[in-house]
Amino acid sequence: LASQIFEALSDCGALLLGAGEMGELTAQYLVDGDIRQLWVANRTYERAEELARRFSGQATPFDDFPERLTEVDIVISSTSAPGFVILPDMLRETMRQRRGRPLFLIDIAVPRDIDPEVRNIDNVFLFDIDDLEQVVDANRQDREQEILKVQVLIDEELGDFLHWFNALGAGPLIRDLRGRADALRQVELDRWTGKMEHLSEEDRKLVESVLRGYANKLLHAPLVQVREFANAEDGYIRLDTVRRLFDLGADEEEEK
C-alpha cells in the first residue's frame, strides 16, 4: 500500500501506535522493508522501549505521539483503545505543519483507532481492515492471473520441447527406414540379377530403378506419418511403435 504513495520505505519514517503482537509483526515488516526511521508509542512506555530496542527504533510516550506525526510518513495503529486515538482536528494541525507532505495511515485496530473523517483532509490516506482485505483480494487475483500466464507459458514451452524431443527421434527413424528399404532392395536386386545373367547393364539399372521406385512408394505413407508423429504430444511413443513394427531396434543396437 505504502509503495503506491512513496517510492521506497527507505525514504520514510514510521510510527507504530501499540506494541502488541500486531505491532511486533508490523515492526518486523517495516524493518525488512528498510524503513528509514521507526518510532514506537504505547500506553506502557516500557513495552514501547522494549519493542523499539529490538528493531533499532525509538520509543515515545503515548501522549506525545501527536508531535511525531509531523516527522513520519507512515502511521500504523493497533491499540486496544475503546475509542478513536487519532481525530480530524489533530491531523488538520499536523497537515498544516507538514506543508502538503502526504501522511499514510493504516488502522488495523478493532475497534478502530482512527476516525474515518480524516479521509476528508487533503494528502491524508487512510486504510482500515476493510480496505486491507480488498487489497489482499486484489493482490490474490493478480497472483492468480500471473499464475495462469505462467501456466500458459509452461504449456507452450513444454509443447516446443516435446516437438524438439520428438524431432530428435523422427530424423534417425526416417534414416533407418530408408536404410532398411535400401538394404532390402539391394538384397533382392543381387538375388534376381544373379539368376538372370543374360541381363545387360542397362536392363540391370532398369530393374534397380523399378525396385527403388517401388520401395519409395511403400515408404511414402509411413514417412508422412512419422513426420506427423513428431508434432504430437505422445510422438515419442508413436515413433517407438513404428521402430518396433519395422524391427529397427535390433539394428540400432548393432550400430552402437
C-alpha positions as CSV (number, residue, x, y, z in Angstrom):
1,L,0.0,0.0,0.0
2,A,2.7,2.5,1.0
3,S,4.6,1.8,-2.2
4,Q,1.6,3.3,-4.1
5,I,2.4,6.7,-2.5
6,F,6.0,6.5,-1.5
7,E,8.8,5.4,-3.9
8,A,10.7,3.4,-1.2
9,L,10.3,2.7,2.5
10,S,14.0,3.6,2.9
11,D,12.9,7.2,2.4
12,C,10.2,7.1,5.0
13,G,9.8,7.3,8.8
14,A,7.1,5.3,10.5
15,L,5.2,5.5,13.8
16,L,3.7,2.4,15.4
17,L,0.8,3.0,17.8
18,G,0.6,-0.1,20.0
19,A,3.3,-2.6,20.9
20,G,1.3,-5.8,21.0
21,E,1.5,-8.8,18.7
22,M,0.3,-6.8,15.6
23,G,2.8,-4.1,16.4
24,E,5.7,-6.6,16.5
25,L,4.7,-8.1,13.1
26,T,4.4,-4.6,11.7
27,A,7.7,-3.6,13.0
28,Q,9.4,-6.6,11.5
29,Y,7.8,-5.9,8.1
30,L,8.9,-2.3,8.2
31,V,12.5,-3.2,9.2
32,D,12.6,-5.8,6.5
33,G,11.5,-3.1,4.1
34,D,14.4,-1.0,5.2
35,I,12.4,1.7,6.8
36,R,14.5,4.9,7.4
37,Q,13.2,5.6,11.0
38,L,10.9,3.8,13.3
39,W,9.0,5.3,16.3
40,V,7.0,3.2,18.8
41,A,4.3,4.6,21.1
42,N,2.5,2.5,23.7
43,R,0.5,3.3,26.8
44,T,3.0,1.2,28.7
45,Y,6.2,3.1,27.9
46,E,8.5,0.2,29.0
47,R,6.8,-2.0,26.3
48,A,7.4,0.6,23.7
49,E,11.1,0.8,24.7
50,E,11.5,-2.9,24.5
51,L,10.0,-3.2,21.0
52,A,11.9,-0.1,19.8
53,R,15.1,-1.6,21.1
54,R,14.5,-4.9,19.3
55,F,14.0,-3.2,16.0
56,S,16.6,-0.4,16.3
57,G,13.8,2.2,16.7
58,Q,13.0,4.9,19.2
59,A,10.3,4.9,21.8
60,T,8.0,7.9,22.6
61,P,5.4,8.4,25.3
62,F,1.9,7.7,24.1
63,D,0.7,11.1,25.0
64,D,3.4,12.7,22.9
65,F,2.8,10.7,19.7
66,P,0.9,13.7,18.0
67,E,4.2,15.5,17.9
68,R,5.7,12.7,15.9
69,L,3.0,13.0,13.2
70,T,4.9,15.9,11.7
71,E,8.1,13.8,11.4
72,V,6.9,10.5,10.0
73,D,5.3,9.4,6.7
74,I,3.5,6.3,7.8
75,V,1.4,5.7,10.9
76,I,0.2,2.1,11.7
77,S,-2.2,1.9,14.7
78,S,-3.1,-1.2,16.5
79,T,-4.0,-0.2,20.1
80,S,-6.8,-1.6,22.3
81,A,-8.3,1.8,23.0
82,P,-12.1,1.9,23.3
83,G,-12.4,5.0,21.1
84,F,-10.5,6.9,18.4
85,V,-7.0,8.0,19.2
86,I,-6.4,10.0,16.0
87,L,-9.0,12.6,15.3
88,P,-9.6,15.1,12.3
89,D,-8.7,18.2,14.4
90,M,-5.4,16.6,15.4
91,L,-4.5,15.8,11.8
92,R,-5.6,19.2,10.4
93,E,-3.0,20.9,12.6
94,T,-0.4,18.2,11.7
95,M,-1.0,18.7,7.9
96,R,-0.6,22.4,8.2
97,Q,2.8,21.8,9.7
98,R,3.7,19.2,7.1
99,R,3.0,21.7,4.3
100,G,1.4,19.2,1.9
101,R,3.6,16.2,2.6
102,P,1.4,13.1,2.4
103,L,0.6,11.1,5.5
104,F,-0.2,7.4,5.1
105,L,-2.4,5.9,7.9
106,I,-3.2,2.2,8.4
107,D,-5.7,1.3,11.1
108,I,-5.6,-2.4,12.0
109,A,-7.2,-2.0,15.4
110,V,-10.6,-3.4,16.5
111,P,-12.4,-1.2,17.3
112,R,-10.9,1.4,15.0
113,D,-8.3,3.8,16.3
114,I,-8.6,6.4,13.6
115,D,-11.7,8.5,12.8
116,P,-12.7,7.8,9.2
117,E,-13.4,11.5,8.8
118,V,-9.7,12.1,8.4
119,R,-10.1,10.9,4.8
120,N,-11.6,14.3,4.0
121,I,-8.3,16.0,4.8
122,D,-6.0,16.7,1.9
123,N,-3.0,14.5,1.5
124,V,-4.2,12.1,4.2
125,F,-4.5,8.5,3.1
126,L,-6.4,6.2,5.5
127,F,-6.7,2.4,5.1
128,D,-8.5,0.2,7.6
129,I,-9.1,-3.5,7.8
130,D,-11.8,-3.5,5.2
131,D,-9.5,-1.7,2.8
132,L,-6.7,-4.1,3.5
133,E,-9.0,-7.1,2.8
134,Q,-9.8,-5.5,-0.6
135,V,-6.1,-5.0,-1.3
136,V,-5.4,-8.7,-0.3
137,D,-8.2,-9.9,-2.6
138,A,-6.9,-7.7,-5.5
139,N,-3.4,-9.0,-4.9
140,R,-4.6,-12.6,-4.9
141,Q,-6.5,-12.0,-8.1
142,D,-3.4,-10.5,-9.6
143,R,-1.3,-13.5,-8.5
144,E,-3.9,-15.9,-9.9
145,Q,-3.7,-14.1,-13.2
146,E,0.1,-14.3,-13.2
147,I,-0.1,-18.0,-12.4
148,L,-2.4,-18.5,-15.4
149,K,0.1,-16.6,-17.6
150,V,2.9,-18.8,-16.3
151,Q,0.9,-22.0,-16.8
152,V,0.2,-20.9,-20.5
153,L,3.9,-20.2,-20.9
154,I,4.9,-23.5,-19.4
155,D,2.4,-25.3,-21.7
156,E,3.9,-23.5,-24.7
157,E,7.5,-24.3,-23.7
158,L,6.6,-27.9,-23.0
159,G,5.0,-28.2,-26.4
160,D,8.1,-26.8,-28.0
161,F,10.3,-29.1,-26.0
162,L,8.2,-32.1,-26.9
163,H,8.3,-31.1,-30.6
164,W,12.1,-30.8,-30.4
165,F,12.4,-34.0,-28.5
166,N,10.2,-36.0,-30.8
167,A,12.0,-34.5,-33.8
168,L,15.3,-36.0,-32.4
169,G,13.7,-39.4,-32.8
170,A,12.0,-38.7,-36.1
171,G,15.2,-38.0,-38.1
172,P,17.0,-41.2,-37.1
173,L,13.8,-43.2,-37.6
174,I,13.4,-41.8,-41.2
175,R,17.0,-42.6,-41.9
176,D,16.7,-46.1,-40.5
177,L,13.5,-46.8,-42.5
178,R,15.2,-45.7,-45.7
179,G,18.3,-47.6,-44.9
180,R,16.3,-50.8,-44.3
181,A,14.4,-50.3,-47.6
182,D,17.7,-49.7,-49.5
183,A,19.3,-52.8,-47.9
184,L,16.3,-55.0,-48.8
185,R,16.2,-53.5,-52.3
186,Q,19.9,-54.3,-52.8
187,V,19.5,-57.9,-51.5
188,E,16.6,-58.5,-53.9
189,L,18.5,-56.9,-56.8
190,D,21.6,-59.0,-56.2
191,R,19.5,-62.2,-55.8
192,W,17.5,-61.8,-59.0
193,T,20.2,-60.3,-61.2
194,G,22.4,-63.2,-60.2
195,K,19.8,-65.6,-61.6
196,M,19.4,-63.6,-64.8
197,E,22.9,-63.3,-66.0
198,H,21.7,-62.5,-69.5
199,L,20.5,-59.0,-68.4
200,S,22.5,-56.2,-69.8
201,E,23.9,-53.4,-67.7
202,E,21.1,-51.2,-68.9
203,D,18.5,-53.8,-68.0
204,R,20.0,-54.2,-64.6
205,K,19.8,-50.4,-64.0
206,L,16.2,-50.5,-65.1
207,V,15.3,-53.3,-62.6
208,E,17.2,-51.3,-59.9
209,S,15.1,-48.2,-60.7
210,V,11.9,-50.1,-60.6
211,L,12.8,-51.6,-57.2
212,R,13.8,-48.2,-55.9
213,G,10.5,-46.6,-57.0
214,Y,8.5,-49.4,-55.5
215,A,10.3,-49.1,-52.2
216,N,9.8,-45.3,-52.2
217,K,6.1,-45.8,-52.8
218,L,5.8,-48.3,-49.9
219,L,7.7,-45.9,-47.6
220,H,5.8,-42.7,-48.6
221,A,2.8,-43.2,-46.2
222,P,4.9,-44.4,-43.2
223,L,7.3,-41.5,-43.6
224,V,4.4,-39.0,-43.7
225,Q,3.1,-40.5,-40.5
226,V,6.5,-40.3,-38.8
227,R,6.7,-36.6,-39.6
228,E,3.2,-36.1,-38.2
229,F,4.1,-38.1,-35.1
230,A,7.0,-35.7,-34.4
231,N,4.4,-33.0,-33.8
232,A,2.2,-35.0,-31.4
233,E,2.5,-34.8,-27.6
234,D,2.9,-38.6,-27.4
235,G,5.1,-38.6,-30.5
236,Y,7.9,-40.4,-28.8
237,I,5.7,-43.3,-28.0
238,R,4.3,-43.4,-31.6
239,L,7.8,-43.2,-33.1
240,D,8.9,-46.0,-30.9
241,T,6.0,-48.1,-32.0
242,V,6.9,-47.5,-35.7
243,R,10.5,-48.6,-34.9
244,R,9.3,-51.8,-33.3
245,L,6.9,-52.5,-36.2
246,F,9.7,-52.3,-38.6
247,D,12.1,-54.2,-36.3
248,L,14.6,-51.3,-36.3
249,G,15.6,-51.5,-32.7
250,A,17.9,-54.5,-33.2
251,D,19.7,-52.7,-36.0
252,E,20.2,-49.7,-33.8
253,E,21.7,-51.8,-31.0
254,E,24.1,-53.4,-33.6
255,E,25.2,-50.0,-34.8
256,K,26.0,-49.0,-31.2
